[in-house]
Amino acid sequence: MDKDRINYLIHNPTEEVPDVEIVNIYRIKCIDCRKPTIEIHEIIPRSLLLSWRRWINRVLLCPECHAKAHSRGTISSKEYLVDLRNQRLGEYWDIWLTQQ
């Protein structure tokens, strides 16, 4: 994964990518606690979003943080996860999202 690929994805938020790219985007770390992980979580669940494989909808969460996100529910965890996703993209790739 390189910054050119990330820039492309930023400009194409509906792009569907394989799981390995999601893992590389977040540097094999949970976006919340930053523990190593390869567990992918959809911010908006598959049942509610026709193209759920959009990269912008998928983040890495360790098993503990994944369980917390599910226990809080989709509506309660969405804003928190979007904020964390945007922070990590900024930290890892120097790309700062304000929306999406």
C-alpha atoms as an extended CHARMM CRD file, in Angstrom:
* protein
*
       100  EXT
         1         1  MET       CA              0.0000000000        0.0000000000        0.0000000000  PROA      1               0.0000000000
         2         2  ASP       CA              1.3740000000        3.3890000000       -0.9100000000  PROA      2               0.0000000000
         3         3  LYS       CA              0.1980000000        6.9630000000       -0.6570000000  PROA      3               0.0000000000
         4         4  ASP       CA             -0.7870000000        7.0940000000       -4.3490000000  PROA      4               0.0000000000
         5         5  ARG       CA             -3.1940000000        4.2090000000       -3.7840000000  PROA      5               0.0000000000
         6         6  ILE       CA             -4.6010000000        5.9070000000       -0.6750000000  PROA      6               0.0000000000
         7         7  ASN       CA             -5.0640000000        9.1650000000       -2.6070000000  PROA      7               0.0000000000
         8         8  TYR       CA             -6.9160000000        7.2580000000       -5.2960000000  PROA      8               0.0000000000
         9         9  LEU       CA             -9.1990000000        5.6640000000       -2.6930000000  PROA      9               0.0000000000
        10        10  ILE       CA             -9.8600000000        8.9980000000       -0.9800000000  PROA      10              0.0000000000
        11        11  HSD       CA            -11.1420000000       10.3380000000       -4.2880000000  PROA      11              0.0000000000
        12        12  ASN       CA            -13.1150000000        7.1450000000       -4.9310000000  PROA      12              0.0000000000
        13        13  PRO       CA            -14.8310000000        6.3730000000       -1.6120000000  PROA      13              0.0000000000
        14        14  THR       CA            -17.2170000000        3.8600000000       -3.1580000000  PROA      14              0.0000000000
        15        15  GLU       CA            -14.3480000000        1.7320000000       -4.4800000000  PROA      15              0.0000000000
        16        16  GLU       CA            -14.6460000000       -1.8710000000       -3.3340000000  PROA      16              0.0000000000
        17        17  VAL       CA            -11.3430000000       -3.3930000000       -2.2910000000  PROA      17              0.0000000000
        18        18  PRO       CA            -10.1930000000       -6.8200000000       -1.1340000000  PROA      18              0.0000000000
        19        19  ASP       CA             -9.7640000000       -7.5020000000        2.5610000000  PROA      19              0.0000000000
        20        20  VAL       CA             -5.9690000000       -7.3950000000        2.2930000000  PROA      20              0.0000000000
        21        21  GLU       CA             -6.1380000000       -3.7320000000        1.2680000000  PROA      21              0.0000000000
        22        22  ILE       CA             -8.2780000000       -2.8630000000        4.2890000000  PROA      22              0.0000000000
        23        23  VAL       CA             -5.6850000000       -4.5450000000        6.4970000000  PROA      23              0.0000000000
        24        24  ASN       CA             -2.8940000000       -2.5670000000        4.8290000000  PROA      24              0.0000000000
        25        25  ILE       CA             -4.7510000000        0.7620000000        4.9130000000  PROA      25              0.0000000000
        26        26  TYR       CA             -4.9170000000        0.5380000000        8.7220000000  PROA      26              0.0000000000
        27        27  ARG       CA             -1.4490000000       -0.9780000000        9.0800000000  PROA      27              0.0000000000
        28        28  ILE       CA             -2.7140000000       -4.1840000000       10.6850000000  PROA      28              0.0000000000
        29        29  LYS       CA             -3.9170000000       -2.2380000000       13.7520000000  PROA      29              0.0000000000
        30        30  CYS       CA             -7.2510000000       -1.7740000000       15.4540000000  PROA      30              0.0000000000
        31        31  ILE       CA             -8.4070000000        1.7870000000       14.7830000000  PROA      31              0.0000000000
        32        32  ASP       CA             -9.5000000000        2.0870000000       18.4260000000  PROA      32              0.0000000000
        33        33  CYS       CA             -6.8890000000        0.5080000000       20.7090000000  PROA      33              0.0000000000
        34        34  ARG       CA             -4.1990000000       -0.0220000000       18.0310000000  PROA      34              0.0000000000
        35        35  LYS       CA             -3.5930000000       -3.6690000000       18.9120000000  PROA      35              0.0000000000
        36        36  PRO       CA             -2.5340000000       -5.8410000000       15.9710000000  PROA      36              0.0000000000
        37        37  THR       CA             -5.5540000000       -7.3050000000       14.1900000000  PROA      37              0.0000000000
        38        38  ILE       CA             -6.9190000000       -8.3850000000       10.8410000000  PROA      38              0.0000000000
        39        39  GLU       CA            -10.5920000000       -8.3490000000       11.8760000000  PROA      39              0.0000000000
        40        40  ILE       CA            -12.6800000000       -6.1680000000        9.5720000000  PROA      40              0.0000000000
        41        41  HSD       CA            -15.8000000000       -4.3420000000       10.7450000000  PROA      41              0.0000000000
        42        42  GLU       CA            -18.3710000000       -2.6240000000        8.5390000000  PROA      42              0.0000000000
        43        43  ILE       CA            -19.3770000000        0.7660000000        9.9610000000  PROA      43              0.0000000000
        44        44  ILE       CA            -22.7730000000        0.4800000000        8.2920000000  PROA      44              0.0000000000
        45        45  PRO       CA            -23.8130000000       -3.2000000000        8.4250000000  PROA      45              0.0000000000
        46        46  ARG       CA            -24.0850000000       -5.3680000000        5.3350000000  PROA      46              0.0000000000
        47        47  SER       CA            -27.8170000000       -5.6910000000        5.9070000000  PROA      47              0.0000000000
        48        48  LEU       CA            -28.2940000000       -1.9040000000        5.5830000000  PROA      48              0.0000000000
        49        49  LEU       CA            -25.9200000000       -1.0510000000        2.7570000000  PROA      49              0.0000000000
        50        50  LEU       CA            -26.1120000000       -2.5580000000       -0.7010000000  PROA      50              0.0000000000
        51        51  SER       CA            -22.4280000000       -2.0550000000       -1.4900000000  PROA      51              0.0000000000
        52        52  TRP       CA            -21.0410000000       -2.7590000000        1.9770000000  PROA      52              0.0000000000
        53        53  ARG       CA            -17.5800000000       -3.6320000000        0.5990000000  PROA      53              0.0000000000
        54        54  ARG       CA            -16.8060000000        0.0400000000       -0.0530000000  PROA      54              0.0000000000
        55        55  TRP       CA            -13.4280000000        0.6590000000        1.4940000000  PROA      55              0.0000000000
        56        56  ILE       CA            -14.6380000000        3.7710000000        3.3300000000  PROA      56              0.0000000000
        57        57  ASN       CA            -17.1800000000        1.6340000000        5.2000000000  PROA      57              0.0000000000
        58        58  ARG       CA            -14.6620000000       -0.9470000000        6.4120000000  PROA      58              0.0000000000
        59        59  VAL       CA            -12.1940000000       -0.6130000000        9.2850000000  PROA      59              0.0000000000
        60        60  LEU       CA            -10.0560000000       -2.8550000000       11.4520000000  PROA      60              0.0000000000
        61        61  LEU       CA            -11.1300000000       -3.6060000000       15.0170000000  PROA      61              0.0000000000
        62        62  CYS       CA             -9.5670000000       -6.1040000000       17.3920000000  PROA      62              0.0000000000
        63        63  PRO       CA            -11.9760000000       -8.7240000000       18.7720000000  PROA      63              0.0000000000
        64        64  GLU       CA            -12.5480000000       -6.7340000000       21.9930000000  PROA      64              0.0000000000
        65        65  CYS       CA            -13.2420000000       -3.4210000000       20.2470000000  PROA      65              0.0000000000
        66        66  HSD       CA            -15.3460000000       -5.2280000000       17.6320000000  PROA      66              0.0000000000
        67        67  ALA       CA            -17.5190000000       -6.6970000000       20.3820000000  PROA      67              0.0000000000
        68        68  LYS       CA            -17.8710000000       -3.2400000000       21.9770000000  PROA      68              0.0000000000
        69        69  ALA       CA            -18.9250000000       -1.7030000000       18.6540000000  PROA      69              0.0000000000
        70        70  HSD       CA            -21.6040000000       -4.3610000000       18.2060000000  PROA      70              0.0000000000
        71        71  SER       CA            -22.8320000000       -4.0020000000       21.7880000000  PROA      71              0.0000000000
        72        72  ARG       CA            -23.2080000000       -0.2240000000       21.3230000000  PROA      72              0.0000000000
        73        73  GLY       CA            -25.1350000000       -0.7570000000       18.1020000000  PROA      73              0.0000000000
        74        74  THR       CA            -24.7770000000        0.6830000000       14.6230000000  PROA      74              0.0000000000
        75        75  ILE       CA            -26.2450000000        4.1040000000       15.3170000000  PROA      75              0.0000000000
        76        76  SER       CA            -24.3150000000        4.6430000000       18.5480000000  PROA      76              0.0000000000
        77        77  SER       CA            -20.9570000000        3.4930000000       17.2070000000  PROA      77              0.0000000000
        78        78  LYS       CA            -21.0660000000        5.0110000000       13.6950000000  PROA      78              0.0000000000
        79        79  GLU       CA            -19.9150000000        8.5580000000       14.5210000000  PROA      79              0.0000000000
        80        80  TYR       CA            -17.2150000000        7.2790000000       16.8800000000  PROA      80              0.0000000000
        81        81  LEU       CA            -15.8420000000        4.8330000000       14.2850000000  PROA      81              0.0000000000
        82        82  VAL       CA            -15.9260000000        7.4040000000       11.4750000000  PROA      82              0.0000000000
        83        83  ASP       CA            -13.9660000000        9.8300000000       13.6680000000  PROA      83              0.0000000000
        84        84  LEU       CA            -11.4050000000        7.1310000000       14.5190000000  PROA      84              0.0000000000
        85        85  ARG       CA            -11.1340000000        6.0610000000       10.8690000000  PROA      85              0.0000000000
        86        86  ASN       CA            -10.4570000000        9.6340000000        9.8000000000  PROA      86              0.0000000000
        87        87  GLN       CA             -7.8600000000       10.1200000000       12.5590000000  PROA      87              0.0000000000
        88        88  ARG       CA             -5.9670000000        6.9710000000       11.5860000000  PROA      88              0.0000000000
        89        89  LEU       CA             -5.9670000000        7.8980000000        7.8840000000  PROA      89              0.0000000000
        90        90  GLY       CA             -4.4460000000       11.2110000000        8.9050000000  PROA      90              0.0000000000
        91        91  GLU       CA             -1.8500000000        9.6530000000       11.1800000000  PROA      91              0.0000000000
        92        92  TYR       CA             -0.8440000000        6.8450000000        8.8540000000  PROA      92              0.0000000000
        93        93  TRP       CA             -1.1510000000        8.5430000000        5.4660000000  PROA      93              0.0000000000
        94        94  ASP       CA             -1.2540000000       12.2920000000        6.1840000000  PROA      94              0.0000000000
        95        95  ILE       CA             -4.6980000000       12.4280000000        4.5950000000  PROA      95              0.0000000000
        96        96  TRP       CA             -7.3500000000       14.2450000000        6.5740000000  PROA      96              0.0000000000
        97        97  LEU       CA            -11.0150000000       13.5210000000        5.9440000000  PROA      97              0.0000000000
        98        98  THR       CA            -13.6350000000       15.7580000000        7.4510000000  PROA      98              0.0000000000
        99        99  GLN       CA            -16.7120000000       13.8890000000        6.2090000000  PROA      99              0.0000000000
       100       100  GLN       CA            -17.8750000000       10.5350000000        4.7620000000  PROA      100             0.0000000000
